[in-house]
């Protein structure tokens, strides 16, 4: 599992594994990134469906309770295919933009 830290945001990715293994590895390494905004880069997964993204819902809820952003990056599942609770974007730049907007909202108390 690779954690690429940029300021207060960690981008998490790993090559050639299953979603279940990725999620297990992320849960095991969560203490390293629990205080950061998280971007999960899922571009390495060739076959990805909405059900796979929903596997991250519990972790997303947990992370957002700590007032941190949680964004999944994939172009294989659109944000329309998953509940509003889980943020999905097709590009890394959009994920960074969402985190920036959410940080502004938190600073303003919205």
PDB file as gemmi writes it, atoms N, CA and C in Angstrom:
CRYST1    1.000    1.000    1.000  90.00  90.00  90.00 P 1                      
ATOM      1  N   UNK A   1       0.845  -1.166   0.000  1.00  0.00           N  
ATOM      2  CA  UNK A   1       0.000   0.000   0.000  1.00  0.00           C  
ATOM      3  C   UNK A   1       0.892   1.231   0.000  1.00  0.00           C  
ATOM      4  N   UNK A   2       0.562   2.160  -0.839  1.00  0.00           N  
ATOM      5  CA  UNK A   2       1.368   3.366  -0.979  1.00  0.00           C  
ATOM      6  C   UNK A   2       0.568   4.554  -0.461  1.00  0.00           C  
ATOM      7  N   UNK A   3       1.174   5.308   0.452  1.00  0.00           N  
ATOM      8  CA  UNK A   3       0.591   6.527   0.983  1.00  0.00           C  
ATOM      9  C   UNK A   3       1.424   7.691   0.474  1.00  0.00           C  
ATOM     10  N   UNK A   4       0.836   8.523  -0.354  1.00  0.00           N  
ATOM     11  CA  UNK A   4       1.510   9.686  -0.907  1.00  0.00           C  
ATOM     12  C   UNK A   4       0.921  10.916  -0.235  1.00  0.00           C  
ATOM     13  N   UNK A   5       1.685  11.536   0.662  1.00  0.00           N  
ATOM     14  CA  UNK A   5       1.172  12.651   1.455  1.00  0.00           C  
ATOM     15  C   UNK A   5       1.487  13.985   0.783  1.00  0.00           C  
ATOM     16  N   UNK A   6       0.425  14.811   0.657  1.00  0.00           N  
ATOM     17  CA  UNK A   6       0.547  16.166   0.113  1.00  0.00           C  
ATOM     18  C   UNK A   6      -0.130  17.108   1.094  1.00  0.00           C  
ATOM     19  N   UNK A   7       0.656  17.774   1.936  1.00  0.00           N  
ATOM     20  CA  UNK A   7       0.071  18.652   2.944  1.00  0.00           C  
ATOM     21  C   UNK A   7      -0.723  17.838   3.946  1.00  0.00           C  
ATOM     22  N   UNK A   8      -2.019  18.165   4.103  1.00  0.00           N  
ATOM     23  CA  UNK A   8      -2.867  17.443   5.049  1.00  0.00           C  
ATOM     24  C   UNK A   8      -3.753  16.415   4.339  1.00  0.00           C  
ATOM     25  N   UNK A   9      -3.331  16.002   3.149  1.00  0.00           N  
ATOM     26  CA  UNK A   9      -4.073  15.018   2.364  1.00  0.00           C  
ATOM     27  C   UNK A   9      -3.164  13.842   2.021  1.00  0.00           C  
ATOM     28  N   UNK A  10      -3.696  12.637   2.200  1.00  0.00           N  
ATOM     29  CA  UNK A  10      -2.967  11.433   1.806  1.00  0.00           C  
ATOM     30  C   UNK A  10      -3.696  10.777   0.646  1.00  0.00           C  
ATOM     31  N   UNK A  11      -2.935  10.460  -0.406  1.00  0.00           N  
ATOM     32  CA  UNK A  11      -3.457   9.735  -1.549  1.00  0.00           C  
ATOM     33  C   UNK A  11      -3.013   8.284  -1.383  1.00  0.00           C  
ATOM     34  N   UNK A  12      -3.979   7.374  -1.394  1.00  0.00           N  
ATOM     35  CA  UNK A  12      -3.702   5.965  -1.120  1.00  0.00           C  
ATOM     36  C   UNK A  12      -3.958   5.156  -2.395  1.00  0.00           C  
ATOM     37  N   UNK A  13      -2.985   4.311  -2.737  1.00  0.00           N  
ATOM     38  CA  UNK A  13      -3.165   3.422  -3.881  1.00  0.00           C  
ATOM     39  C   UNK A  13      -2.268   2.207  -3.738  1.00  0.00           C  
ATOM     40  N   UNK A  14      -2.592   1.182  -4.517  1.00  0.00           N  
ATOM     41  CA  UNK A  14      -1.801  -0.046  -4.526  1.00  0.00           C  
ATOM     42  C   UNK A  14      -2.090  -0.767  -5.829  1.00  0.00           C  
ATOM     43  N   UNK A  15      -1.097  -1.386  -6.359  1.00  0.00           N  
ATOM     44  CA  UNK A  15      -1.217  -2.071  -7.644  1.00  0.00           C  
ATOM     45  C   UNK A  15      -1.551  -3.547  -7.475  1.00  0.00           C  
ATOM     46  N   UNK A  16      -2.303  -4.089  -8.409  1.00  0.00           N  
ATOM     47  CA  UNK A  16      -2.509  -5.522  -8.612  1.00  0.00           C  
ATOM     48  C   UNK A  16      -2.994  -6.295  -7.392  1.00  0.00           C  
ATOM     49  N   UNK A  17      -4.074  -5.827  -6.792  1.00  0.00           N  
ATOM     50  CA  UNK A  17      -4.690  -6.555  -5.692  1.00  0.00           C  
ATOM     51  C   UNK A  17      -6.203  -6.496  -5.854  1.00  0.00           C  
ATOM     52  N   UNK A  18      -6.909  -7.177  -4.995  1.00  0.00           N  
ATOM     53  CA  UNK A  18      -8.370  -7.137  -5.020  1.00  0.00           C  
ATOM     54  C   UNK A  18      -8.869  -5.974  -4.158  1.00  0.00           C  
ATOM     55  N   UNK A  19     -10.119  -5.599  -4.355  1.00  0.00           N  
ATOM     56  CA  UNK A  19     -10.730  -4.543  -3.541  1.00  0.00           C  
ATOM     57  C   UNK A  19     -10.715  -4.946  -2.073  1.00  0.00           C  
ATOM     58  N   UNK A  20     -11.014  -6.206  -1.798  1.00  0.00           N  
ATOM     59  CA  UNK A  20     -11.041  -6.686  -0.418  1.00  0.00           C  
ATOM     60  C   UNK A  20      -9.668  -6.554   0.231  1.00  0.00           C  
ATOM     61  N   UNK A  21      -8.624  -6.932  -0.472  1.00  0.00           N  
ATOM     62  CA  UNK A  21      -7.265  -6.809   0.059  1.00  0.00           C  
ATOM     63  C   UNK A  21      -6.892  -5.346   0.238  1.00  0.00           C  
ATOM     64  N   UNK A  22      -7.254  -4.508  -0.726  1.00  0.00           N  
ATOM     65  CA  UNK A  22      -6.993  -3.069  -0.629  1.00  0.00           C  
ATOM     66  C   UNK A  22      -7.654  -2.512   0.631  1.00  0.00           C  
ATOM     67  N   UNK A  23      -8.922  -2.850   0.848  1.00  0.00           N  
ATOM     68  CA  UNK A  23      -9.648  -2.363   2.019  1.00  0.00           C  
ATOM     69  C   UNK A  23      -9.029  -2.889   3.313  1.00  0.00           C  
ATOM     70  N   UNK A  24      -8.651  -4.166   3.340  1.00  0.00           N  
ATOM     71  CA  UNK A  24      -7.983  -4.726   4.525  1.00  0.00           C  
ATOM     72  C   UNK A  24      -6.680  -3.999   4.819  1.00  0.00           C  
ATOM     73  N   UNK A  25      -5.875  -3.763   3.780  1.00  0.00           N  
ATOM     74  CA  UNK A  25      -4.606  -3.053   3.961  1.00  0.00           C  
ATOM     75  C   UNK A  25      -4.840  -1.628   4.448  1.00  0.00           C  
ATOM     76  N   UNK A  26      -5.873  -0.988   3.905  1.00  0.00           N  
ATOM     77  CA  UNK A  26      -6.188   0.381   4.325  1.00  0.00           C  
ATOM     78  C   UNK A  26      -6.626   0.414   5.782  1.00  0.00           C  
ATOM     79  N   UNK A  27      -7.477  -0.523   6.176  1.00  0.00           N  
ATOM     80  CA  UNK A  27      -7.903  -0.585   7.581  1.00  0.00           C  
ATOM     81  C   UNK A  27      -6.720  -0.844   8.504  1.00  0.00           C  
ATOM     82  N   UNK A  28      -5.793  -1.706   8.078  1.00  0.00           N  
ATOM     83  CA  UNK A  28      -4.607  -2.000   8.899  1.00  0.00           C  
ATOM     84  C   UNK A  28      -3.677  -0.796   9.008  1.00  0.00           C  
ATOM     85  N   UNK A  29      -3.593   0.022   7.978  1.00  0.00           N  
ATOM     86  CA  UNK A  29      -2.718   1.189   7.991  1.00  0.00           C  
ATOM     87  C   UNK A  29      -3.432   2.485   8.294  1.00  0.00           C  
ATOM     88  N   UNK A  30      -4.698   2.390   8.707  1.00  0.00           N  
ATOM     89  CA  UNK A  30      -5.530   3.584   8.895  1.00  0.00           C  
ATOM     90  C   UNK A  30      -4.954   4.575   9.905  1.00  0.00           C  
ATOM     91  N   UNK A  31      -4.306   4.078  10.954  1.00  0.00           N  
ATOM     92  CA  UNK A  31      -3.754   4.986  11.966  1.00  0.00           C  
ATOM     93  C   UNK A  31      -2.746   5.971  11.373  1.00  0.00           C  
ATOM     94  N   UNK A  32      -2.094   5.588  10.282  1.00  0.00           N  
ATOM     95  CA  UNK A  32      -1.118   6.473   9.628  1.00  0.00           C  
ATOM     96  C   UNK A  32      -1.789   7.673   8.959  1.00  0.00           C  
ATOM     97  N   UNK A  33      -3.063   7.506   8.564  1.00  0.00           N  
ATOM     98  CA  UNK A  33      -3.724   8.536   7.760  1.00  0.00           C  
ATOM     99  C   UNK A  33      -5.025   9.053   8.373  1.00  0.00           C  
ATOM    100  N   UNK A  34      -5.355   8.630   9.577  1.00  0.00           N  
ATOM    101  CA  UNK A  34      -6.651   8.987  10.160  1.00  0.00           C  
ATOM    102  C   UNK A  34      -6.824  10.485  10.369  1.00  0.00           C  
ATOM    103  N   UNK A  35      -5.739  11.231  10.487  1.00  0.00           N  
ATOM    104  CA  UNK A  35      -5.836  12.670  10.699  1.00  0.00           C  
ATOM    105  C   UNK A  35      -5.712  13.469   9.412  1.00  0.00           C  
ATOM    106  N   UNK A  36      -5.622  12.794   8.280  1.00  0.00           N  
ATOM    107  CA  UNK A  36      -5.501  13.447   6.965  1.00  0.00           C  
ATOM    108  C   UNK A  36      -6.811  13.339   6.195  1.00  0.00           C  
ATOM    109  N   UNK A  37      -6.995  14.223   5.235  1.00  0.00           N  
ATOM    110  CA  UNK A  37      -8.033  14.015   4.233  1.00  0.00           C  
ATOM    111  C   UNK A  37      -7.549  12.859   3.375  1.00  0.00           C  
ATOM    112  N   UNK A  38      -8.469  12.010   2.918  1.00  0.00           N  
ATOM    113  CA  UNK A  38      -8.068  10.818   2.168  1.00  0.00           C  
ATOM    114  C   UNK A  38      -8.601  10.830   0.746  1.00  0.00           C  
ATOM    115  N   UNK A  39      -7.716  10.497  -0.165  1.00  0.00           N  
ATOM    116  CA  UNK A  39      -8.089  10.240  -1.550  1.00  0.00           C  
ATOM    117  C   UNK A  39      -7.669   8.807  -1.836  1.00  0.00           C  
ATOM    118  N   UNK A  40      -8.642   7.974  -2.217  1.00  0.00           N  
ATOM    119  CA  UNK A  40      -8.332   6.599  -2.593  1.00  0.00           C  
ATOM    120  C   UNK A  40      -8.301   6.520  -4.107  1.00  0.00           C  
ATOM    121  N   UNK A  41      -7.132   6.278  -4.654  1.00  0.00           N  
ATOM    122  CA  UNK A  41      -6.955   6.196  -6.102  1.00  0.00           C  
ATOM    123  C   UNK A  41      -7.172   4.750  -6.534  1.00  0.00           C  
ATOM    124  N   UNK A  42      -8.306   4.499  -7.199  1.00  0.00           N  
ATOM    125  CA  UNK A  42      -8.655   3.137  -7.602  1.00  0.00           C  
ATOM    126  C   UNK A  42      -8.462   2.896  -9.091  1.00  0.00           C  
ATOM    127  N   UNK A  43      -7.635   3.709  -9.750  1.00  0.00           N  
ATOM    128  CA  UNK A  43      -7.420   3.549 -11.184  1.00  0.00           C  
ATOM    129  C   UNK A  43      -6.756   2.231 -11.549  1.00  0.00           C  
ATOM    130  N   UNK A  44      -6.060   1.596 -10.638  1.00  0.00           N  
ATOM    131  CA  UNK A  44      -5.379   0.340 -10.966  1.00  0.00           C  
ATOM    132  C   UNK A  44      -6.345  -0.840 -11.073  1.00  0.00           C  
ATOM    133  N   UNK A  45      -7.593  -0.651 -10.658  1.00  0.00           N  
ATOM    134  CA  UNK A  45      -8.584  -1.725 -10.733  1.00  0.00           C  
ATOM    135  C   UNK A  45      -9.288  -1.661 -12.081  1.00  0.00           C  
ATOM    136  N   UNK A  46      -9.034  -2.672 -12.916  1.00  0.00           N  
ATOM    137  CA  UNK A  46      -9.596  -2.683 -14.269  1.00  0.00           C  
ATOM    138  C   UNK A  46     -11.099  -2.930 -14.257  1.00  0.00           C  
ATOM    139  N   UNK A  47     -11.548  -3.803 -13.382  1.00  0.00           N  
ATOM    140  CA  UNK A  47     -12.974  -4.099 -13.278  1.00  0.00           C  
ATOM    141  C   UNK A  47     -13.465  -3.614 -11.932  1.00  0.00           C  
ATOM    142  N   UNK A  48     -14.283  -2.589 -11.962  1.00  0.00           N  
ATOM    143  CA  UNK A  48     -14.785  -1.985 -10.737  1.00  0.00           C  
ATOM    144  C   UNK A  48     -16.257  -1.675 -10.937  1.00  0.00           C  
ATOM    145  N   UNK A  49     -17.071  -2.047  -9.965  1.00  0.00           N  
ATOM    146  CA  UNK A  49     -18.499  -1.768 -10.045  1.00  0.00           C  
ATOM    147  C   UNK A  49     -18.922  -0.991  -8.799  1.00  0.00           C  
ATOM    148  N   UNK A  50     -20.146  -0.476  -8.813  1.00  0.00           N  
ATOM    149  CA  UNK A  50     -20.637   0.323  -7.691  1.00  0.00           C  
ATOM    150  C   UNK A  50     -20.566  -0.456  -6.377  1.00  0.00           C  
ATOM    151  N   UNK A  51     -20.845  -1.753  -6.426  1.00  0.00           N  
ATOM    152  CA  UNK A  51     -20.770  -2.577  -5.216  1.00  0.00           C  
ATOM    153  C   UNK A  51     -19.385  -2.591  -4.599  1.00  0.00           C  
ATOM    154  N   UNK A  52     -18.360  -2.535  -5.432  1.00  0.00           N  
ATOM    155  CA  UNK A  52     -16.982  -2.481  -4.923  1.00  0.00           C  
ATOM    156  C   UNK A  52     -16.743  -1.176  -4.167  1.00  0.00           C  
ATOM    157  N   UNK A  53     -17.235  -0.081  -4.726  1.00  0.00           N  
ATOM    158  CA  UNK A  53     -17.061   1.238  -4.090  1.00  0.00           C  
ATOM    159  C   UNK A  53     -17.813   1.279  -2.765  1.00  0.00           C  
ATOM    160  N   UNK A  54     -18.970   0.633  -2.710  1.00  0.00           N  
ATOM    161  CA  UNK A  54     -19.757   0.618  -1.474  1.00  0.00           C  
ATOM    162  C   UNK A  54     -19.037  -0.094  -0.332  1.00  0.00           C  
ATOM    163  N   UNK A  55     -18.048  -0.915  -0.645  1.00  0.00           N  
ATOM    164  CA  UNK A  55     -17.245  -1.565   0.389  1.00  0.00           C  
ATOM    165  C   UNK A  55     -16.532  -0.541   1.280  1.00  0.00           C  
ATOM    166  N   UNK A  56     -16.342   0.661   0.765  1.00  0.00           N  
ATOM    167  CA  UNK A  56     -15.632   1.709   1.498  1.00  0.00           C  
ATOM    168  C   UNK A  56     -16.573   2.613   2.294  1.00  0.00           C  
ATOM    169  N   UNK A  57     -17.862   2.363   2.257  1.00  0.00           N  
ATOM    170  CA  UNK A  57     -18.848   3.243   2.881  1.00  0.00           C  
ATOM    171  C   UNK A  57     -18.643   3.369   4.383  1.00  0.00           C  
ATOM    172  N   UNK A  58     -18.436   2.271   5.071  1.00  0.00           N  
ATOM    173  CA  UNK A  58     -18.251   2.320   6.526  1.00  0.00           C  
ATOM    174  C   UNK A  58     -17.009   3.136   6.892  1.00  0.00           C  
ATOM    175  N   UNK A  59     -15.920   2.914   6.180  1.00  0.00           N  
ATOM    176  CA  UNK A  59     -14.695   3.668   6.436  1.00  0.00           C  
ATOM    177  C   UNK A  59     -14.896   5.149   6.118  1.00  0.00           C  
ATOM    178  N   UNK A  60     -15.633   5.446   5.060  1.00  0.00           N  
ATOM    179  CA  UNK A  60     -15.927   6.831   4.707  1.00  0.00           C  
ATOM    180  C   UNK A  60     -16.707   7.517   5.826  1.00  0.00           C  
ATOM    181  N   UNK A  61     -17.717   6.849   6.345  1.00  0.00           N  
ATOM    182  CA  UNK A  61     -18.502   7.418   7.453  1.00  0.00           C  
ATOM    183  C   UNK A  61     -17.621   7.687   8.664  1.00  0.00           C  
ATOM    184  N   UNK A  62     -16.806   6.716   9.004  1.00  0.00           N  
ATOM    185  CA  UNK A  62     -15.904   6.832  10.155  1.00  0.00           C  
ATOM    186  C   UNK A  62     -14.961   8.027   9.973  1.00  0.00           C  
ATOM    187  N   UNK A  63     -14.420   8.157   8.773  1.00  0.00           N  
ATOM    188  CA  UNK A  63     -13.457   9.228   8.506  1.00  0.00           C  
ATOM    189  C   UNK A  63     -14.133  10.599   8.546  1.00  0.00           C  
ATOM    190  N   UNK A  64     -15.319  10.698   7.995  1.00  0.00           N  
ATOM    191  CA  UNK A  64     -16.031  11.972   7.967  1.00  0.00           C  
ATOM    192  C   UNK A  64     -16.500  12.407   9.349  1.00  0.00           C  
ATOM    193  N   UNK A  65     -16.711  11.455  10.260  1.00  0.00           N  
ATOM    194  CA  UNK A  65     -17.060  11.801  11.638  1.00  0.00           C  
ATOM    195  C   UNK A  65     -15.935  12.591  12.299  1.00  0.00           C  
ATOM    196  N   UNK A  66     -14.723  12.357  11.850  1.00  0.00           N  
ATOM    197  CA  UNK A  66     -13.554  13.078  12.372  1.00  0.00           C  
ATOM    198  C   UNK A  66     -13.323  14.386  11.633  1.00  0.00           C  
ATOM    199  N   UNK A  67     -14.339  14.798  10.846  1.00  0.00           N  
ATOM    200  CA  UNK A  67     -14.299  16.043  10.081  1.00  0.00           C  
ATOM    201  C   UNK A  67     -13.126  16.081   9.105  1.00  0.00           C  
ATOM    202  N   UNK A  68     -12.941  14.980   8.414  1.00  0.00           N  
ATOM    203  CA  UNK A  68     -11.942  14.860   7.359  1.00  0.00           C  
ATOM    204  C   UNK A  68     -12.634  14.392   6.089  1.00  0.00           C  
ATOM    205  N   UNK A  69     -12.096  14.773   4.955  1.00  0.00           N  
ATOM    206  CA  UNK A  69     -12.672  14.403   3.662  1.00  0.00           C  
ATOM    207  C   UNK A  69     -12.234  13.004   3.256  1.00  0.00           C  
ATOM    208  N   UNK A  70     -13.096  12.341   2.490  1.00  0.00           N  
ATOM    209  CA  UNK A  70     -12.849  10.986   2.009  1.00  0.00           C  
ATOM    210  C   UNK A  70     -13.378  10.926   0.581  1.00  0.00           C  
ATOM    211  N   UNK A  71     -12.480  10.801  -0.404  1.00  0.00           N  
ATOM    212  CA  UNK A  71     -12.869  10.843  -1.806  1.00  0.00           C  
ATOM    213  C   UNK A  71     -12.258   9.647  -2.531  1.00  0.00           C  
ATOM    214  N   UNK A  72     -13.073   8.991  -3.352  1.00  0.00           N  
ATOM    215  CA  UNK A  72     -12.606   7.869  -4.161  1.00  0.00           C  
ATOM    216  C   UNK A  72     -12.472   8.341  -5.599  1.00  0.00           C  
ATOM    217  N   UNK A  73     -11.340   8.008  -6.223  1.00  0.00           N  
ATOM    218  CA  UNK A  73     -11.088   8.398  -7.610  1.00  0.00           C  
ATOM    219  C   UNK A  73     -11.142   7.159  -8.497  1.00  0.00           C  
ATOM    220  N   UNK A  74     -12.108   7.174  -9.412  1.00  0.00           N  
ATOM    221  CA  UNK A  74     -12.231   6.119 -10.414  1.00  0.00           C  
ATOM    222  C   UNK A  74     -13.076   6.644 -11.562  1.00  0.00           C  
ATOM    223  N   UNK A  75     -12.767   6.178 -12.753  1.00  0.00           N  
ATOM    224  CA  UNK A  75     -13.589   6.560 -13.900  1.00  0.00           C  
ATOM    225  C   UNK A  75     -14.495   5.402 -14.330  1.00  0.00           C  
ATOM    226  N   UNK A  76     -14.538   4.352 -13.522  1.00  0.00           N  
ATOM    227  CA  UNK A  76     -15.349   3.176 -13.862  1.00  0.00           C  
ATOM    228  C   UNK A  76     -16.719   3.185 -13.193  1.00  0.00           C  
ATOM    229  N   UNK A  77     -16.873   3.981 -12.141  1.00  0.00           N  
ATOM    230  CA  UNK A  77     -18.137   4.114 -11.418  1.00  0.00           C  
ATOM    231  C   UNK A  77     -18.408   5.606 -11.270  1.00  0.00           C  
ATOM    232  N   UNK A  78     -19.617   6.028 -11.617  1.00  0.00           N  
ATOM    233  CA  UNK A  78     -19.942   7.449 -11.503  1.00  0.00           C  
ATOM    234  C   UNK A  78     -20.577   7.737 -10.144  1.00  0.00           C  
ATOM    235  N   UNK A  79     -20.566   8.995  -9.783  1.00  0.00           N  
ATOM    236  CA  UNK A  79     -21.152   9.393  -8.501  1.00  0.00           C  
ATOM    237  C   UNK A  79     -22.657   9.122  -8.469  1.00  0.00           C  
ATOM    238  N   UNK A  80     -23.291   8.998  -9.618  1.00  0.00           N  
ATOM    239  CA  UNK A  80     -24.723   8.702  -9.679  1.00  0.00           C  
ATOM    240  C   UNK A  80     -25.037   7.263  -9.284  1.00  0.00           C  
ATOM    241  N   UNK A  81     -24.040   6.394  -9.295  1.00  0.00           N  
ATOM    242  CA  UNK A  81     -24.250   4.972  -9.008  1.00  0.00           C  
ATOM    243  C   UNK A  81     -24.092   4.618  -7.531  1.00  0.00           C  
ATOM    244  N   UNK A  82     -23.682   5.578  -6.711  1.00  0.00           N  
ATOM    245  CA  UNK A  82     -23.448   5.319  -5.295  1.00  0.00           C  
ATOM    246  C   UNK A  82     -24.197   6.355  -4.453  1.00  0.00           C  
ATOM    247  N   UNK A  83     -24.453   6.066  -3.177  1.00  0.00           N  
ATOM    248  CA  UNK A  83     -25.144   7.034  -2.316  1.00  0.00           C  
ATOM    249  C   UNK A  83     -24.330   8.317  -2.149  1.00  0.00           C  
ATOM    250  N   UNK A  84     -25.025   9.394  -1.805  1.00  0.00           N  
ATOM    251  CA  UNK A  84     -24.360  10.690  -1.607  1.00  0.00           C  
ATOM    252  C   UNK A  84     -23.311  10.644  -0.507  1.00  0.00           C  
ATOM    253  N   UNK A  85     -23.450   9.704   0.403  1.00  0.00           N  
ATOM    254  CA  UNK A  85     -22.511   9.597   1.521  1.00  0.00           C  
ATOM    255  C   UNK A  85     -21.082   9.324   1.088  1.00  0.00           C  
ATOM    256  N   UNK A  86     -20.919   8.752  -0.079  1.00  0.00           N  
ATOM    257  CA  UNK A  86     -19.575   8.408  -0.541  1.00  0.00           C  
ATOM    258  C   UNK A  86     -19.257   9.233  -1.782  1.00  0.00           C  
ATOM    259  N   UNK A  87     -18.156   9.949  -1.722  1.00  0.00           N  
ATOM    260  CA  UNK A  87     -17.777  10.868  -2.783  1.00  0.00           C  
ATOM    261  C   UNK A  87     -16.899  10.144  -3.798  1.00  0.00           C  
ATOM    262  N   UNK A  88     -17.318  10.196  -5.068  1.00  0.00           N  
ATOM    263  CA  UNK A  88     -16.579   9.571  -6.159  1.00  0.00           C  
ATOM    264  C   UNK A  88     -16.329  10.619  -7.232  1.00  0.00           C  
ATOM    265  N   UNK A  89     -15.085  10.700  -7.707  1.00  0.00           N  
ATOM    266  CA  UNK A  89     -14.745  11.606  -8.795  1.00  0.00           C  
ATOM    267  C   UNK A  89     -13.938  10.840  -9.844  1.00  0.00           C  
ATOM    268  N   UNK A  90     -13.974  11.322 -11.102  1.00  0.00           N  
ATOM    269  CA  UNK A  90     -13.238  10.620 -12.153  1.00  0.00           C  
ATOM    270  C   UNK A  90     -11.766  11.008 -12.263  1.00  0.00           C  
ATOM    271  N   UNK A  91     -11.349  12.097 -11.596  1.00  0.00           N  
ATOM    272  CA  UNK A  91      -9.945  12.523 -11.701  1.00  0.00           C  
ATOM    273  C   UNK A  91      -9.382  12.900 -10.336  1.00  0.00           C  
ATOM    274  N   UNK A  92      -8.087  12.795 -10.226  1.00  0.00           N  
ATOM    275  CA  UNK A  92      -7.385  13.170  -9.014  1.00  0.00           C  
ATOM    276  C   UNK A  92      -7.536  14.666  -8.730  1.00  0.00           C  
ATOM    277  N   UNK A  93      -7.501  15.495  -9.766  1.00  0.00           N  
ATOM    278  CA  UNK A  93      -7.641  16.935  -9.573  1.00  0.00           C  
ATOM    279  C   UNK A  93      -9.007  17.289  -8.996  1.00  0.00           C  
ATOM    280  N   UNK A  94     -10.055  16.623  -9.475  1.00  0.00           N  
ATOM    281  CA  UNK A  94     -11.394  16.873  -8.931  1.00  0.00           C  
ATOM    282  C   UNK A  94     -11.463  16.473  -7.458  1.00  0.00           C  
ATOM    283  N   UNK A  95     -10.806  15.395  -7.091  1.00  0.00           N  
ATOM    284  CA  UNK A  95     -10.772  14.973  -5.693  1.00  0.00           C  
ATOM    285  C   UNK A  95     -10.098  16.044  -4.835  1.00  0.00           C  
ATOM    286  N   UNK A  96      -9.009  16.589  -5.316  1.00  0.00           N  
ATOM    287  CA  UNK A  96      -8.317  17.650  -4.576  1.00  0.00           C  
ATOM    288  C   UNK A  96      -9.195  18.884  -4.465  1.00  0.00           C  
ATOM    289  N   UNK A  97      -9.918  19.216  -5.526  1.00  0.00           N  
ATOM    290  CA  UNK A  97     -10.817  20.376  -5.501  1.00  0.00           C  
ATOM    291  C   UNK A  97     -11.937  20.191  -4.480  1.00  0.00           C  
ATOM    292  N   UNK A  98     -12.494  18.986  -4.412  1.00  0.00           N  
ATOM    293  CA  UNK A  98     -13.558  18.702  -3.446  1.00  0.00           C  
ATOM    294  C   UNK A  98     -13.037  18.845  -2.027  1.00  0.00           C  
ATOM    295  N   UNK A  99     -11.848  18.332  -1.785  1.00  0.00           N  
ATOM    296  CA  UNK A  99     -11.263  18.452  -0.446  1.00  0.00           C  
ATOM    297  C   UNK A  99     -11.062  19.917  -0.093  1.00  0.00           C  
ATOM    298  N   UNK A 100     -10.588  20.704  -1.027  1.00  0.00           N  
ATOM    299  CA  UNK A 100     -10.389  22.135  -0.779  1.00  0.00           C  
ATOM    300  C   UNK A 100     -11.727  22.811  -0.436  1.00  0.00           C  
ATOM    301  N   UNK A 101     -12.773  22.486  -1.184  1.00  0.00           N  
ATOM    302  CA  UNK A 101     -14.091  23.076  -0.910  1.00  0.00           C  
ATOM    303  C   UNK A 101     -14.624  22.621   0.450  1.00  0.00           C  
ATOM    304  N   UNK A 102     -14.465  21.351   0.779  1.00  0.00           N  
ATOM    305  CA  UNK A 102     -14.940  20.856   2.065  1.00  0.00           C  
ATOM    306  C   UNK A 102     -14.171  21.481   3.226  1.00  0.00           C  
ATOM    307  N   UNK A 103     -12.882  21.719   3.055  1.00  0.00           N  
ATOM    308  CA  UNK A 103     -12.112  22.377   4.107  1.00  0.00           C  
ATOM    309  C   UNK A 103     -12.598  23.810   4.328  1.00  0.00           C  
ATOM    310  N   UNK A 104     -12.909  24.504   3.247  1.00  0.00           N  
ATOM    311  CA  UNK A 104     -13.443  25.863   3.369  1.00  0.00           C  
ATOM    312  C   UNK A 104     -14.769  25.830   4.112  1.00  0.00           C  
ATOM    313  N   UNK A 105     -15.647  24.884   3.752  1.00  0.00           N  
ATOM    314  CA  UNK A 105     -16.942  24.753   4.437  1.00  0.00           C  
ATOM    315  C   UNK A 105     -16.750  24.480   5.930  1.00  0.00           C  
ATOM    316  N   UNK A 106     -15.803  23.604   6.277  1.00  0.00           N  
ATOM    317  CA  UNK A 106     -15.551  23.316   7.692  1.00  0.00           C  
ATOM    318  C   UNK A 106     -15.021  24.546   8.404  1.00  0.00           C  
ATOM    319  N   UNK A 107     -14.126  25.292   7.747  1.00  0.00           N  
ATOM    320  CA  UNK A 107     -13.597  26.516   8.367  1.00  0.00           C  
ATOM    321  C   UNK A 107     -14.681  27.548   8.616  1.00  0.00           C  
ATOM    322  N   UNK A 108     -15.680  27.596   7.726  1.00  0.00           N  
ATOM    323  CA  UNK A 108     -16.782  28.552   7.866  1.00  0.00           C  
ATOM    324  C   UNK A 108     -17.899  28.030   8.764  1.00  0.00           C  
ATOM    325  N   UNK A 109     -17.767  26.772   9.202  1.00  0.00           N  
ATOM    326  CA  UNK A 109     -18.762  26.176  10.079  1.00  0.00           C  
ATOM    327  C   UNK A 109     -20.052  25.789   9.368  1.00  0.00           C  
ATOM    328  N   UNK A 110     -19.962  25.521   8.085  1.00  0.00           N  
ATOM    329  CA  UNK A 110     -21.166  25.142   7.325  1.00  0.00           C  
ATOM    330  C   UNK A 110     -21.435  23.659   7.370  1.00  0.00           C  
TER     331      UNK A 110                                                      
END                                                                             
